[in-house]
Amino acid sequence: MSSLVLWGLAIRDLPAVNATLNGLALVLLVAGYVLIKQRRETAHKWAMLAAFATSCVFLVCYLVYHAYAGHVPFAGPANVRLVYFAILISHIVLAAIVPVLALWTIWLGYRDRRAAHIRVARWTFPIWLYVSVTGIVIYVMLYHLFPAAD
């Protein structure tokens, strides 16, 4: 697996890339939120579209990595394992919902259906934020705190 290269990166480096992409999406989401609170709609729109694009790149990298690496086992102790799986399961379920919510929110904004956009964004934003944060937490737990033996 380590000799496979994608975009100049070894496949084994993709988890760190994915965590970085999650972090970038998180920063862009918060920036977009701050911008809309400042009534800077155009800047908000671009920040949120950048967050969506970043999440799309993440998804491609994630799928490529797991197509080659397969399942990565959690090697932590049993008491931490329960916490890890609680985070992982909630992350996976909500991550499956985010693309639909994000696309719906983007579409409503594009169509200038402001009331509906705001109503849906009130659900989309915290869920997307949670998925971005927990993606980083999962990465840290899986690859740094409790890495599986090679």
N, CA, C and O of each residue as an XYZ file, in Angstrom:
600
protein
N       0.823     -1.202      0.000
C       0.000      0.000      0.000
C       0.859      1.254      0.000
O       0.488      2.236     -0.644
N       1.979      1.264      0.688
C       2.772      2.476      0.840
C       3.372      2.948     -0.478
O       3.686      4.130     -0.616
N       3.540      2.041     -1.464
C       4.148      2.455     -2.723
C       3.131      3.085     -3.681
O       3.527      3.736     -4.647
N       1.855      2.907     -3.436
C       0.843      3.526     -4.282
C       0.844      5.026     -4.073
O       0.893      5.505     -2.940
N       0.790      5.767     -5.173
C       0.855      7.224     -5.100
C      -0.348      7.812     -5.822
O      -0.717      7.372     -6.911
N      -0.949      8.810     -5.196
C      -2.085      9.528     -5.758
C      -1.812     11.008     -5.586
O      -1.607     11.467     -4.463
N      -1.803     11.749     -6.649
C      -1.563     13.197     -6.614
C      -0.276     13.540     -5.868
O      -0.215     14.543     -5.156
N       0.744     12.713     -6.031
C       2.027     12.961     -5.388
C       2.097     12.535     -3.932
O       3.115     12.752     -3.276
N       1.038     11.935     -3.415
C       1.005     11.483     -2.021
C       0.918      9.967     -1.983
O       0.219      9.349     -2.786
N       1.633      9.383     -1.042
C       1.474      7.949     -0.820
C       0.089      7.716     -0.220
O      -0.401      8.526      0.567
N      -0.521      6.622     -0.592
C      -1.856      6.291     -0.085
C      -1.879      6.328      1.441
O      -2.872      6.747      2.036
N      -0.788      5.892      2.079
C      -0.733      5.880      3.546
C      -0.833      7.283      4.148
O      -1.136      7.423      5.332
N      -0.580      8.329      3.340
C      -0.667      9.712      3.820
C      -2.085     10.283      3.767
O      -2.345     11.349      4.324
N      -2.983      9.593      3.114
C      -4.334     10.129      2.929
C      -5.118     10.357      4.223
O      -5.886     11.317      4.274
N      -4.978      9.547      5.267
C      -5.700      9.881      6.501
C      -5.346     11.279      7.029
O      -6.228     12.006      7.485
N      -4.070     11.656      6.969
C      -3.676     12.995      7.412
C      -4.243     14.061      6.478
O      -4.654     15.132      6.925
N      -4.264     13.765      5.189
C      -4.871     14.694      4.220
C      -6.353     14.846      4.534
O      -6.885     15.956      4.523
N      -7.013     13.737      4.813
C      -8.445     13.779      5.127
C      -8.724     14.599      6.379
O      -9.673     15.383      6.411
N      -7.906     14.424      7.407
C      -8.086     15.211      8.633
C      -7.866     16.695      8.338
O      -8.579     17.547      8.867
N      -6.898     16.996      7.509
C      -6.634     18.384      7.122
C      -7.823     18.957      6.350
O      -8.225     20.097      6.581
N      -8.377     18.174      5.444
C      -9.548     18.626      4.688
C     -10.742     18.845      5.615
O     -11.493     19.804      5.442
N     -10.921     17.962      6.597
C     -11.983     18.170      7.587
C     -11.761     19.462      8.357
O     -12.705     20.211      8.610
N     -10.502     19.724      8.732
C     -10.173     20.957      9.442
C     -10.423     22.185      8.589
O     -10.932     23.194      9.077
N     -10.067     22.104      7.313
C     -10.314     23.228      6.402
C     -11.811     23.459      6.225
O     -12.268     24.602      6.236
N     -12.572     22.385      6.064
C     -14.028     22.518      5.958
C     -14.597     23.169      7.218
O     -15.480     24.024      7.139
N     -14.092     22.763      8.368
C     -14.526     23.348      9.646
C     -14.264     24.854      9.686
O     -15.141     25.630     10.065
N     -13.073     25.257      9.301
C     -12.721     26.687      9.282
C     -13.615     27.449      8.301
O     -14.086     28.544      8.610
N     -13.845     26.876      7.131
C     -14.693     27.531      6.133
C     -16.143     27.628      6.598
O     -16.810     28.631      6.345
N     -16.630     26.597      7.273
C     -17.990     26.631      7.810
C     -18.143     27.744      8.847
O     -19.107     28.508      8.811
N     -17.196     27.829      9.757
C     -17.253     28.873     10.788
C     -17.116     30.252     10.142
O     -17.813     31.193     10.523
N     -16.221     30.367      9.169
C     -16.065     31.645      8.466
C     -17.372     32.029      7.772
O     -17.796     33.183      7.837
N     -18.007     31.064      7.111
C     -19.279     31.331      6.444
C     -20.350     31.772      7.420
O     -21.150     32.658      7.116
N     -20.367     31.159      8.587
C     -21.331     31.531      9.625
C     -21.083     32.967     10.101
O     -22.016     33.764     10.207
N     -19.828     33.283     10.381
C     -19.477     34.635     10.825
C     -19.824     35.656      9.744
O     -20.357     36.727     10.036
N     -19.521     35.317      8.511
C     -19.790     36.242      7.395
C     -21.286     36.531      7.242
O     -21.666     37.675      6.992
N     -22.130     35.520      7.389
C     -23.563     35.779      7.233
C     -24.091     36.583      8.410
O     -25.000     37.398      8.251
N     -23.529     36.359      9.587
C     -23.924     37.172     10.746
C     -23.532     38.629     10.550
O     -24.169     39.526     11.102
N     -22.478     38.868      9.760
C     -22.049     40.226      9.425
C     -22.778     40.764      8.193
O     -22.497     41.865      7.719
N     -23.721     39.965      7.683
C     -24.514     40.304      6.503
C     -23.666     40.466      5.234
O     -24.005     41.244      4.342
N     -22.585     39.735      5.173
C     -21.710     39.726      3.996
C     -22.074     38.503      3.160
O     -21.370     37.494      3.171
N     -23.187     38.613      2.437
C     -23.790     37.470      1.752
C     -22.904     36.860      0.674
O     -22.810     35.636      0.578
N     -22.255     37.683     -0.136
C     -21.415     37.141     -1.204
C     -20.235     36.369     -0.626
O     -19.927     35.271     -1.089
N     -19.577     36.933      0.378
C     -18.459     36.238      1.017
C     -18.944     34.954      1.701
O     -18.262     33.930      1.663
N     -20.126     35.014      2.325
C     -20.729     33.831      2.953
C     -20.938     32.732      1.910
O     -20.595     31.571      2.135
N     -21.498     33.114      0.784
C     -21.773     32.152     -0.285
C     -20.482     31.457     -0.723
O     -20.459     30.233     -0.851
N     -19.418     32.210     -0.951
C     -18.163     31.623     -1.415
C     -17.509     30.760     -0.347
O     -16.918     29.727     -0.663
N     -17.608     31.167      0.903
C     -17.047     30.350      1.994
C     -17.782     29.016      2.091
O     -17.156     27.970      2.262
N     -19.091     29.054      1.984
C     -19.870     27.824      2.093
C     -19.668     26.917      0.875
O     -19.606     25.696      1.016
N     -19.564     27.509     -0.316
C     -19.278     26.701     -1.505
C     -17.882     26.085     -1.415
O     -17.673     24.951     -1.845
N     -16.931     26.831     -0.856
C     -15.579     26.290     -0.655
C     -15.614     25.148      0.367
O     -14.912     24.150      0.202
N     -16.421     25.288      1.416
C     -16.563     24.215      2.401
C     -17.143     22.967      1.734
O     -16.703     21.850      2.008
N     -18.119     23.158      0.868
C     -18.722     22.025      0.171
C     -17.707     21.360     -0.760
O     -17.605     20.134     -0.792
N     -16.959     22.163     -1.517
C     -15.939     21.620     -2.419
C     -14.872     20.860     -1.625
O     -14.431     19.787     -2.036
N     -14.465     21.418     -0.497
C     -13.477     20.766      0.365
C     -14.004     19.423      0.859
O     -13.268     18.437      0.896
N     -15.266     19.390      1.235
C     -15.875     18.136      1.692
C     -15.958     17.122      0.558
O     -15.823     15.922      0.796
N     -16.175     17.577     -0.656
C     -16.205     16.670     -1.814
C     -14.824     16.069     -2.078
O     -14.702     14.876     -2.354
N     -13.788     16.902     -1.990
C     -12.416     16.401     -2.155
C     -12.102     15.399     -1.043
O     -11.492     14.360     -1.292
N     -12.524     15.719      0.185
C     -12.354     14.784      1.303
C     -12.975     13.430      0.949
O     -12.339     12.389      1.120
N     -14.201     13.446      0.463
C     -14.903     12.197      0.179
C     -14.142     11.360     -0.848
O     -14.032     10.144     -0.691
N     -13.621     11.990     -1.884
C     -12.841     11.260     -2.890
C     -11.602     10.639     -2.247
O     -11.324      9.456     -2.446
N     -10.865     11.428     -1.481
C      -9.651     10.915     -0.817
C      -9.988      9.794      0.162
O      -9.267      8.800      0.244
N     -11.073      9.953      0.897
C     -11.505      8.940      1.859
C     -11.819      7.622      1.149
O     -11.378      6.557      1.580
N     -12.577      7.702      0.071
C     -12.951      6.492     -0.666
C     -11.737      5.827     -1.301
O     -11.628      4.601     -1.290
N     -10.826      6.620     -1.855
C      -9.599      6.064     -2.443
C      -8.788      5.353     -1.364
O      -8.342      4.223     -1.559
N      -8.599      6.018     -0.228
C      -7.815      5.418      0.849
C      -8.408      4.080      1.283
O      -7.694      3.082      1.380
N      -9.700      4.062      1.542
C     -10.310      2.827      2.045
C     -10.461      1.757      0.973
O     -10.577      0.575      1.294
N     -10.462      2.154     -0.299
C     -10.449      1.154     -1.372
C      -9.130      0.385     -1.355
O      -9.099     -0.804     -1.674
N      -8.045      1.056     -0.984
C      -6.733      0.405     -0.924
C      -6.417     -0.156      0.455
O      -5.881     -1.259      0.561
N      -6.733      0.573      1.500
C      -6.354      0.163      2.858
C      -7.371     -0.773      3.487
O      -7.028     -1.562      4.367
N      -8.608     -0.694      3.047
C      -9.655     -1.504      3.661
C     -10.009     -0.980      5.038
O      -9.898      0.215      5.313
N     -10.429     -1.877      5.885
C     -10.846     -1.533      7.247
C      -9.617     -1.260      8.111
O      -8.636     -2.002      8.060
N      -9.676     -0.202      8.895
C      -8.595      0.118      9.836
C      -9.133     -0.140     11.244
O     -10.030      0.569     11.698
N      -8.598     -1.142     11.938
C      -9.130     -1.496     13.258
C      -8.745     -0.482     14.334
O      -7.682      0.136     14.274
N      -9.622     -0.326     15.308
C      -9.320      0.526     16.465
C      -8.541     -0.321     17.459
O      -8.974     -1.415     17.820
N      -7.383      0.186     17.907
C      -6.501     -0.600     18.760
C      -6.477     -0.112     20.205
O      -5.609     -0.509     20.983
N      -7.422      0.740     20.561
C      -7.442      1.281     21.916
C      -8.037      0.322     22.924
O      -8.579     -0.721     22.557
N      -7.935      0.676     24.203
C      -8.482     -0.169     25.268
C     -10.014     -0.211     25.229
O     -10.658      0.648     24.629
N     -10.566     -1.209     25.869
C     -12.013     -1.455     25.821
C     -12.843     -0.261     26.296
O     -13.867      0.048     25.685
N     -12.435      0.409     27.354
C     -13.236      1.529     27.854
C     -13.232      2.697     26.870
O     -14.232      3.407     26.764
N     -12.146      2.908     26.159
C     -12.070      3.964     25.147
C     -12.768      3.512     23.865
O     -13.317      4.327     23.123
N     -12.740      2.225     23.619
C     -13.376      1.642     22.430
C     -14.858      2.020     22.359
O     -15.367      2.341     21.286
N     -15.539      1.982     23.487
C     -16.964      2.352     23.517
C     -17.162      3.817     23.114
O     -18.072      4.138     22.350
N     -16.321      4.683     23.621
C     -16.389      6.109     23.268
C     -16.094      6.286     21.778
O     -16.799      7.008     21.073
N     -15.034      5.609     21.313
C     -14.664      5.689     19.900
C     -15.824      5.269     18.998
O     -16.153      5.969     18.040
N     -16.441      4.131     19.303
C     -17.530      3.653     18.455
C     -18.774      4.531     18.550
O     -19.506      4.658     17.569
N     -19.027      5.126     19.682
C     -20.149      6.067     19.801
C     -19.914      7.280     18.888
O     -20.821      7.730     18.189
N     -18.704      7.786     18.910
C     -18.357      8.916     18.036
C     -18.415      8.480     16.581
O     -18.992      9.174     15.744
N     -17.814      7.324     16.278
C     -17.760      6.831     14.901
C     -19.152      6.604     14.315
O     -19.430      7.019     13.190
N     -20.017      5.950     15.071
C     -21.358      5.639     14.556
C     -22.153      6.917     14.312
O     -22.790      7.060     13.269
N     -22.120      7.846     15.263
C     -22.844      9.108     15.056
C     -22.239      9.874     13.880
O     -22.964     10.499     13.107
N     -20.920      9.829     13.746
C     -20.239     10.501     12.634
C     -20.692      9.918     11.293
O     -21.026     10.664     10.373
N     -20.702      8.608     11.183
C     -21.064      7.952      9.919
C     -22.507      8.256      9.542
O     -22.789      8.604      8.396
N     -23.412      8.129     10.489
C     -24.833      8.382     10.205
C     -25.037      9.825      9.740
O     -25.703     10.075      8.736
N     -24.462     10.757     10.476
C     -24.648     12.169     10.121
C     -23.876     12.539      8.859
O     -24.329     13.385      8.089
N     -22.715     11.918      8.633
C     -21.942     12.189      7.415
C     -22.723     11.759      6.165
O     -22.567     12.353      5.098
N     -23.548     10.743      6.301
C     -24.370     10.304      5.167
C     -25.476     11.309      4.860
O     -25.951     11.389      3.727
N     -25.879     12.067      5.858
C     -26.951     13.049      5.704
C     -26.437     14.396      5.197
O     -27.157     15.118      4.508
N     -25.193     14.732      5.538
C     -24.647     16.057      5.213
C     -24.707     16.396      3.723
O     -25.140     17.499      3.387
N     -24.298     15.511      2.811
C     -24.354     15.908      1.395
C     -25.753     16.298      0.931
O     -25.915     17.249      0.166
N     -26.754     15.569      1.389
C     -28.138     15.876      1.003
C     -28.553     17.230      1.581
O     -29.096     18.077      0.872
N     -28.292     17.423      2.878
C     -28.638     18.702      3.512
C     -27.868     19.858      2.880
O     -28.437     20.918      2.616
N     -26.574     19.653      2.639
C     -25.753     20.725      2.064
C     -26.243     21.089      0.663
O     -26.383     22.268      0.339
N     -26.500     20.087     -0.157
C     -26.994     20.377     -1.514
C     -28.351     21.074     -1.482
O     -28.603     21.994     -2.260
N     -29.212     20.636     -0.588
C     -30.531     21.254     -0.447
C     -30.372     22.716     -0.010
O     -31.025     23.604     -0.558
N     -29.522     22.956      0.959
C     -29.284     24.312      1.464
C     -28.691     25.188      0.366
O     -29.110     26.331      0.185
N     -27.715     24.651     -0.367
C     -27.105     25.397     -1.474
C     -28.152     25.721     -2.534
O     -28.218     26.846     -3.029
N     -28.961     24.740     -2.873
C     -29.992     24.953     -3.897
C     -30.968     26.063     -3.478
O     -31.309     26.934     -4.278
N     -31.403     26.020     -2.238
C     -32.333     27.046     -1.758
C     -31.684     28.426     -1.784
O     -32.334     29.413     -2.130
N     -30.412     28.498     -1.422
C     -29.694     29.774     -1.494
C     -29.560     30.246     -2.927
O     -29.763     31.425     -3.219
N     -29.218     29.330     -3.824
C     -29.076     29.658     -5.248
C     -30.390     30.183     -5.832
O     -30.391     31.112     -6.639
N     -31.491     29.590     -5.423
C     -32.817     29.999     -5.916
C     -33.352     31.225     -5.169
O     -34.457     31.695     -5.440
N     -32.550     31.735     -4.223
C     -32.906     32.911     -3.427
C     -34.194     32.697     -2.630
O     -35.004     33.609     -2.468
N     -34.355     31.483     -2.145
C     -35.483     31.161     -1.263
C     -34.972     31.289      0.173
O     -34.747     30.295      0.863
N     -34.798     32.528      0.598
C     -34.104     32.854      1.841
C     -34.728     32.222      3.085
O     -34.013     31.651      3.908
N     -36.027     32.314      3.230
C     -36.656     31.770      4.442
C     -36.412     30.263      4.531
O     -36.054     29.752      5.592
N     -36.605     29.556      3.419
C     -36.377     28.106      3.406
C     -34.882     27.801      3.584
O     -34.522     26.861      4.292
N     -34.024     28.588      2.948
C     -32.574     28.411      3.079
C     -32.152     28.510      4.545
O     -31.399     27.671      5.040
N     -32.635     29.522      5.221
C     -32.288     29.731      6.635
C     -32.815     28.576      7.490
O     -32.115     28.076      8.370
N     -34.052     28.159      7.222
C     -34.672     27.069      7.988
C     -33.853     25.774      7.865
O     -33.603     25.099      8.864
N     -33.442     25.435      6.645
C     -32.671     24.208      6.427
C     -31.239     24.380      6.942
O     -30.671     23.451      7.517
N     -30.659     25.557      6.739
C     -29.283     25.808      7.191
C     -29.155     25.687      8.709
O     -28.088     25.338      9.214
N     -30.218     25.970      9.429
C     -30.182     25.832     10.896
C     -29.988     24.382     11.325
O     -29.535     24.118     12.439
N     -30.327     23.452     10.455
C     -30.066     22.035     10.711
C     -28.739     21.609     10.072
O     -27.949     20.888     10.682
N     -28.511     22.060      8.850
C     -27.324     21.650      8.099
C     -26.039     22.071      8.795
O     -25.126     21.262      8.956
N     -25.962     23.330      9.208
C     -24.724     23.868      9.773
C     -24.222     23.078     10.986
O     -23.074     22.635     10.971
N     -25.031     22.881     12.039
C     -24.480     22.165     13.203
C     -24.157     20.699     12.908
O     -23.210     20.150     13.471
N     -24.929     20.071     12.039
C     -24.646     18.675     11.696
C     -23.330     18.591     10.927
O     -22.491     17.737     11.215
N     -23.153     19.472      9.954
C     -21.934     19.496      9.148
C     -20.723     19.824     10.019
O     -19.654     19.236      9.858
N     -20.901     20.754     10.928
C     -19.839     21.122     11.866
C     -19.459     19.912     12.728
O     -18.276     19.622     12.904
N     -20.453     19.212     13.258
C     -20.215     18.021     14.080
C     -19.447     16.967     13.289
O     -18.506     16.366     13.806
N     -19.841     16.742     12.048
C     -19.178     15.739     11.209
C     -17.723     16.137     10.960
O     -16.840     15.280     10.982
N     -17.468     17.405     10.726
C     -16.094     17.864     10.511
C     -15.246     17.681     11.762
O     -14.120     17.189     11.683
N     -15.774     18.071     12.905
C     -15.023     17.947     14.165
C     -14.796     16.478     14.510
O     -13.679     16.088     14.850
N     -15.834     15.668     14.425
C     -15.677     14.259     14.798
C     -14.781     13.515     13.811
O     -14.129     12.540     14.186
N     -14.740     13.958     12.564
C     -13.803     13.361     11.611
C     -12.366     13.537     12.075
O     -11.553     12.618     11.969
N     -12.059     14.713     12.587
C     -10.714     14.978     13.112
C     -10.466     14.159     14.378
O      -9.386     13.596     14.555
N     -11.460     14.093     15.251
C     -11.329     13.312     16.498
C     -11.082     11.840     16.175
O     -10.224     11.206     16.789
N     -11.816     11.306     15.231
C     -11.645      9.905     14.836
C     -10.234      9.678     14.289
O      -9.582      8.694     14.637
N      -9.769     10.581     13.442
C      -8.410     10.477     12.902
C      -7.375     10.442     14.031
O      -6.493      9.583     14.040
N      -7.482     11.362     14.969
C      -6.518     11.435     16.077
C      -6.563     10.145     16.907
O      -5.523      9.590     17.263
N      -7.766      9.683     17.204
C      -7.895      8.467     18.009
C      -7.338      7.248     17.272
O      -6.659      6.415     17.873
N      -7.621      7.145     15.989
C      -7.270      5.960     15.214
C      -5.801      5.913     14.803
O      -5.198      4.839     14.789
N      -5.226      7.052     14.474
C      -3.865      7.065     13.918
C      -2.804      7.631     14.863
O      -1.612      7.439     14.624
N      -3.205      8.315     15.919
C      -2.206      8.907     16.812
C      -2.305      8.413     18.251
O      -1.293      8.037     18.842
N      -3.494      8.407     18.817
C      -3.618      7.951     20.209
C      -3.523      6.440     20.348
O      -2.878      5.930     21.264
N      -4.179      5.719     19.419
C      -4.240      4.261     19.515
C      -4.018      3.614     18.142
O      -4.907      2.937     17.626
N      -2.845      3.819     17.556
C      -2.617      3.245     16.219
C      -2.500      1.726     16.265
O      -1.975      1.158     17.223
N      -2.995      1.085     15.220
C      -2.874     -0.374     15.116
C      -1.418     -0.711     14.808
O      -0.743      0.034     14.097
N      -0.943     -1.812     15.333
C       0.434     -2.247     15.051
C       0.536     -2.645     13.587
O      -0.357     -3.296     13.044
N       1.630     -2.249     12.960
C       1.828     -2.607     11.527
C       2.293     -4.015     11.364
O       2.504     -4.469     10.239
